[in-house]
Amino acid sequence: MNNPTPLRVEDSKYKDKYREKLSLDSGNYYIFDKFVIGEVNEGEHFDWETAKVVIQRVYLHFGTTDIKVSYISNRINSYSVQPKDWLIFFKERHKIKSIAVVAYNKMGMMSVVLERIFSKAPIRKFDNLDKAIHWVLNGKSKKVEL
């Protein structure tokens, strides 16, 4: 079984569909109407301090902290996460509808298991961006049209 080829948002059919692109030190984050796609940089350690910057920028985009969007982690690069930081996220009363993880290798898929332990939001893993977007929009894994 071959690993699927990583697909960046900028190289996908979604490149003209996002509302705003946040280019931060930790990576690129694409804000759509109902979800955010994150593409964290190679070798980054994504922890609570990094997440706070992204969260505040998303709130700024929507003009409120009273939003509940989904997050899609498009793991095109290899990086580390601090799964227990999800506990801080929920303790600080941030809201998230669901989390989709697009992993292009076995290691990326395995990390989802650990993240599920700490997250109060539904987390699901996918091997391509289309399926992940469809799931966050419809709760089902099918082909998506935006």
C-alpha positions in Angstrom: 0.0 0.0 0.0 1.4 3.4 -1.1 1.1 6.5 1.0 -1.1 9.2 -0.7 0.7 12.2 -2.0 0.3 15.2 0.3 -1.9 17.9 -1.2 -1.5 21.5 -0.1 -4.5 23.8 -0.1 -2.7 26.1 -2.6 -2.4 23.1 -5.0 -6.0 22.0 -4.6 -9.4 22.9 -6.0 -9.9 24.8 -2.7 -7.2 27.4 -3.4 -9.7 30.1 -4.5 -12.4 29.2 -1.9 -10.9 30.3 1.4 -11.8 33.7 2.9 -8.4 34.5 4.4 -5.0 32.9 4.5 -3.0 33.4 7.7 0.7 33.0 7.1 2.2 32.6 10.6 5.6 31.5 11.9 4.1 28.1 12.6 2.5 27.5 9.2 -0.3 28.5 7.0 -4.0 28.5 8.1 -6.9 28.9 5.7 -10.1 30.3 7.0 -13.3 29.1 5.2 -16.9 30.0 6.3 -17.3 26.9 8.5 -13.9 25.5 9.0 -10.1 26.3 9.2 -7.5 24.2 7.5 -4.0 24.2 9.1 -0.8 23.3 7.4 1.9 23.4 10.1 5.5 23.8 9.0 8.0 21.0 8.9 9.7 20.4 12.3 7.4 22.7 14.2 6.3 21.8 17.7 2.6 22.7 17.8 1.7 23.5 21.4 -0.7 25.7 23.4 1.4 28.9 22.8 1.3 28.3 19.0 -2.4 27.4 19.1 -3.3 30.6 21.0 -1.9 32.7 18.1 -4.0 30.8 15.5 -7.1 31.0 17.7 -6.9 34.7 18.3 -6.4 35.4 14.5 -9.4 33.2 13.7 -11.5 35.2 16.3 -10.3 38.4 14.7 -11.3 37.2 11.3 -14.9 36.4 12.4 -15.1 39.4 14.7 -16.2 37.4 17.7 -15.1 34.7 20.1 -18.6 33.2 20.0 -18.0 30.9 17.1 -17.9 27.1 16.6 -16.0 26.1 13.5 -14.3 22.8 12.6 -10.5 22.4 12.3 -8.8 20.3 9.6 -5.2 19.5 10.2 -3.7 18.9 6.8 -0.5 17.2 7.8 1.5 17.8 4.7 4.7 18.1 6.9 6.2 16.2 9.8 5.8 18.0 13.1 5.0 17.3 16.7 1.9 18.2 18.7 1.2 18.5 22.4 -2.0 16.5 22.7 -2.7 17.3 26.3 -2.9 21.0 25.3 -6.5 20.2 24.1 -7.3 20.2 27.8 -6.2 23.8 28.1 -8.3 24.7 25.0 -11.5 23.4 26.5 -10.7 24.7 30.0 -10.4 28.2 28.5 -13.9 27.7 27.1 -12.9 27.8 23.5 -15.4 25.9 21.2 -14.8 23.7 18.2 -17.3 21.7 16.3 -15.1 18.8 15.1 -11.5 18.0 14.2 -10.4 16.2 11.0 -6.9 15.0 10.5 -5.6 14.4 7.0 -2.5 12.2 7.4 -0.5 11.0 4.5 1.6 8.4 6.4 1.2 5.8 9.2 2.9 8.0 11.7 0.4 10.8 11.2 -2.5 8.4 11.5 -1.2 7.0 14.7 -0.9 10.4 16.4 -4.7 10.8 16.0 -5.3 8.0 18.5 -3.4 10.0 21.2 -5.2 13.3 20.4 -8.6 11.6 20.8 -7.8 10.9 24.4 -7.6 14.6 25.2 -10.1 16.2 22.9 -13.8 16.7 23.8 -14.6 17.3 20.2 -15.1 14.5 17.6 -11.9 13.7 15.9 -11.7 11.7 12.7 -8.7 10.7 10.5 -8.7 10.8 6.7 -6.2 10.1 3.9 -7.3 13.0 1.7 -8.5 16.6 2.0 -11.8 16.0 0.1 -13.1 13.4 2.5 -12.1 15.6 5.5 -13.9 18.7 4.2 -17.0 16.7 3.4 -17.0 15.2 6.9 -16.7 18.5 8.7 -19.5 20.0 6.5 -21.9 17.0 6.4 -20.8 14.5 9.0 -20.2 11.9 6.2 -17.2 10.8 4.1 -18.1 11.5 0.5 -16.9 13.6 -2.4 -17.3 17.3 -1.6 -18.3 20.4 -3.7 -17.8 23.8 -2.1 
